[in-house]
Amino acid sequence: MKVLISLTDQSFQRTKSMGIFNVSMGLTKGLMNNPMVSELHILGNEECREAFADVPPHVHVHLTHKAVPRRFGRVWWDQIGLCRAIRKIAPDWVILPKGVPPFIPAFGKAKMACYVHDVMWEHYEQRSSADRKGPFPWHELLYFRNLSLRAMRISDLVLTHTRFNAERILHYQPSAKIARIGIGYDDLPPEQDKNAEKYDVLTYVSTFPHKCTPLTIERISAWLNNRPDADKIRIHVVGSLPESIQLPDARWIHHARIPFAELRLLLRDKCRMAVYFSDYESYGMPPVECLLNGVPCVASDIPPIRENIPAQYLFRNADEADFITTANAAYDGKIPFECPSFPTWEEVAQRCVEAMKKADAGC
């Protein structure tokens, strides 16, 4: 099978979505090692040159832009440049890991697989109609909505990772051919050092309202107020804070956005527990990554997260007492640590290739 995956429109230095970035990189590397892929073509840009500097002979990297296309350059690439590059290479399958196809795909005989990560616009449409305002201008919301719906309609195969996503996609496009291939992880949980004295907590924040930053700070503050050992605990805050939000006191340490290697060290060396609030997720990678680094993560009880982490770590957003009870149980070790088994990226890539072959066979 001759496969092309397009990474040109992604920044490897200033990415806004670590989730999509990690999925794109993981799936690409998994496809590189798949024996059913005889040729893999990677459309990239100058930023990813180093990431793919040493590849096997059957992998071909095409640096189609010196830098990530922006503004009109981005529009030209999405609608014209991408199609030209694909026709020139003539693969059997094109994978668009961000799930954003051209309005009129002209790929020749190549089939298209769009990785639709979420139906986020649905959540924000509901939010906007409820409070009559939302975080996105109406035209931006409409643009993403139409692109998402188009991906569902015109793809020869829709890739996604949770039952929740698959159900939402089928709600809008019942005829969509969906392959739920999941998300891969290549790190194994470290051995637990039962003698290590770790007191700190890690949590995540964001400027996007669905990440519940104000509620995160409110609930953790209430939890600290009920802890007799609160003076020993530091709260490591990872992510971008909304402009209107300030951290309560010196116990809260803001790390902003940090490299994953640094996050891993922070989890393994300092943190006894992690906390993850959210109103909407398509998968929920951070709680899983915490578990894979040996740290119990208490998280919002919403459908995609419920699919991926043990029920004992879940709490209801609206119930402060439920959060405090769950957090105490995890922090005090009253819940035995549990990390489910997750597929590797090579296994996810194999699922992807099998789904494309099945689609080729008309199944």
N, C-alpha and C positions, 0 to 999 in steps of 0.2 A: 504494500500500500504506500502510495506517495502522498504525504501529508504536508500541509503548510499551516503554520500558526503565526498570527500577526501580533507583534508586540510593539510596532512602531509608534503607536499612539499613546504609549505608556512612558511615564518618567520613572527612571530608576534612581533618581536623586530627590525628587520633590513630590512623590506620590501622595495623593489625597486619600487613597483607599488602600491601606495595608492588606486588607482581606483579598481584594482582587489582584493586587500585586503578588502576594504570596501564592495564590492559586495559579496565576499565569506562569510564574517561575517554576513552581512545583510540577505542573502538568507538562510544561516544555521539557524539563529534565527527565520526567518519567517517560515521555515519548521517545527521547533520545536513546533510552535503553530498552525499548520494546522491540522484540524480534520480528513482529509483524509489520513494523514500519521500515520499509526498505530504503526510503528517502524521506528525510525530514528537512523542510525548508523553514527557516525562521526569518520573518521580516522584522528587522530591528532598527535601531538608531544608534547614534554615537554613544549615548549613555550606557547601552548594554554591550558595547564592544568587549569590555573586560570580562563580563559575566560569561561570555561564550567564546573566549579567546582560544580555548583548547577543546575542540570537539572531535568526535569520531569522523572518519571519512565520509560516512553516509549522511552526515548533517551539514547543511549549507546555510550559512548566515548571510543575509542580504541587508547591508546597512543602507536602507532606502532614504534616510534623512541624516544630515549631520547632527541635527538636534531634534527634539520632539516638536512636531508641527504645532503651531499655535495660530489662533484667530483664523484668518482666511486660509493660511497654509493648512490648518487642521481640516477645514471644510473641504479644501481641494483634495487632501489626502483621503478623507473618509469617502468622498463621492466619486473621485476619478483615479487618484494615484493608486489606491488599494486595488481597484479593479484591473488597472493596467499591469501591476506587478503580478497579480494572480494569473492573468491570461498568459503572461510571458513564461511563468514557471509551469503552468498547466498541471496542477496537482489533481489527485483524485478527490481529496477533501480539504476544505479550508476550515480552520477552527478560529473563531473570534472569541478570545477568552473574556473580553469585556462585554460581550453580548450585544454589540452595537453594529448593525449591518448598514451598508449604504441604502439609500432610499430605493434605488433601482440597481440591484446587484447585477453586474455583467462579468461573471466569472468564467465564461466559456462552459465547458462540460463539468467543471468542478462542483461538487456538492458542498453545502454550507452547514456547519454545526455552530450554533451560537450558544455560549455558556451564559444562560440567564440566571443571574445571582439572586435577584429579589424582585418583588413588585412594590418597591419602596414608595413609588408615587401614589399607590393606593392608600397607604397609611397617611401620607401627608394631605391627600385630598380629603380624607375623613377628618383629619385634624383641622384643616382650614375651614371646612363647612361647620365644624363644631364651635370654633372660637372666632370665625370670620376673619382670621388672619393666619398666615403660616410663614415658615422661614424662607420660602422660595417665592419669587415673582410668579404670577399665574402663567406667563408665557414660557418660563423655564420648566415649570411642572408639566405643562402641556407638551413641550418638546420631548422630555424624557418619557412621558407616558406613551406618546406616539411611537418613539423609537423602540420601546419595550414591546408594545403590542405588535409592531412590525416584525421584530425578531421572532416572536411566537408564531406569526402567520407564515412567514416566507422561508423559515429554516427547514432544511431537509431533516435536521435533527436538533432538538433542544436539549442541551446538557444542563443539569442542575444538581443540587447536593442534598436536599432534604425532602421528606414527604410533604411538609408544609409548603415549600416552594412549588412542588409538582401540582399540588391541589389548587394553588392560586393560579398557576399558569393554565391548567385545564379549565378553570372557571371562566377565563377570558378567551381561551382558544381550545375548545373540546377536541379538535382534530389534531392537535400538536403531537408529534412523535417525541416523547420525552425519555431520556436516559438519566436516571438518578445515579450518578457515578460517585458522589461523595466528595470529600476533601481528604488529602493525604497528609501524613505526618511521618517524618523520618527519625525523630528523636524518641528514645526510650526513656521512661521515667527513671530518675536516679534512685539509688538505694537510699532509704530513709535513715538518717542519723538520729536515733532516738535521744541521744545525749546532747544534741546541739541546742543551745539556748537562743531561740529566735522568738522575738516578740512582735515584730512589725507586721503591718498589713499593707497590701498593695491594692489599689483601686484604679479604675479607668474613668476618664472624663472626656467630654467632647463639646464642641460648639453646636453640634446637631441636637435638636430637642429630643429626639427619640432615645438618646443615650442618658437622659434623666440626670444630668449633672447636679442641679439644685437638690433633687431628692437624694442622690448619693451622699452629698455632704450632710444633709439633714439627718438621714438615717444613721450614718456612721457616727455622727456627733452624739445622737441619742444613745447609741450602743456604748460609746466611750463613757458617757455619763453614768452608765450602770455597771461599769467595770471597776473593781477595787484596785486593779493593777494598771489603771489608765495612764499613770505617769511614766510607765515603761514603754508604752506603745507609740510608735511613729507610724503615720499613714503616708505611704508613698503614692503620689498622685501622678499617673501617667496619661498624657494627652493634653489637648489644648483647652484651656478654660474659656468659657464665654466672657466677654468684656465686663459684664455686670456682676460676675461672681468673684468673690475673694475667699481664700482659705481661712478657716477660723482662727488658727493660732500657730505657734512655732512647731507643734507636733506634726503638722501637715507639711510634707516636703514635695514641692512640685518639680517633676522631672521633664515636663513637656513631652515632646516626641523623642524617643531614644532608640538607638539601634537594637535589633532583637537580641544580639549577643549580650548587650548590657542589661537588657530586661531579664534574660535568663539568669545572669549572675545575681541580679537583685532578688529574684524569686528564690533561687536556691540557697543564697548565703544569708539573707536577712528576713525573709517573710515566712510567717507561720500560717497566714491565710490570705486569700484574695477575695475581692468583692466586685461583682459585676451587675450593675443595674441597666435595664433596657426596656423600652416599650415595644420595640420591633427589631427583629433580627431575621436574616435569611438563613443563618447557620449559627453564628456565635463562636468565632474562633478563640477569643481570649480565654474563656473558661476552660476550654479543652487544652490550650497551651499551658495554662497554669497547672492543670492536673498532670500533664506530661512532664512538667518540671518538678513534680513531687509536692505541689502546694494545693491543699483543698481550696476550691473556689465556690463560694456561695453566690447564687445567681438568680435573676428574675425567672419566675415560673411562667414562661411563655412557650408556645409550641415548639419552635426550632431548638431552643436550648433544652427543652424537655426531652427531645430526641437524642441528645448527644452527651448529657452528663447525668450522673445518678440522681434519683429523686430526692435523696437525703440532703442534697446541697441546695435545693430550690426553696425560694420564699416568694410570698405574694407581695407585689409592689405596694399595694394599698394598705397593708397590715404591718404597722411598725413592730408590734409585739412578735409577729411571726418572723420578721427579719432578725430581731434581737435574739430570739430563741435559737434560730438556725445558726446565726453567727457565733453565739456562745458555744453551741455544740461542736461546731467545726474548730473553733479556736482552742477550746479546751480538750480536744481530742476525744470527745465522747462519741463522735462518729468515726468508725474505722475508715482509714484512708482507702479510697477506691478509685482506680483509674481504668475505665473500660478499654477494650482493644479497638484501635483505630487503624484503617488501612494505610499502607505506605503510598507514596506518589507513584511508584511503579505499578502497584495494584490498581490505583485509580486510572492510570494511563491505559492499563489493560482493559478495564471496563469501558473506557472511552473507545478504544479501537474495536472491541467486540460490538459495541452499539453501532458504530459506523458500518461494520461488515454486515450486521443484521439489517441495517437500513438499505445497504446495497442490494441485499437479497430480496428486498421488498416485504420484509416481515414487519 
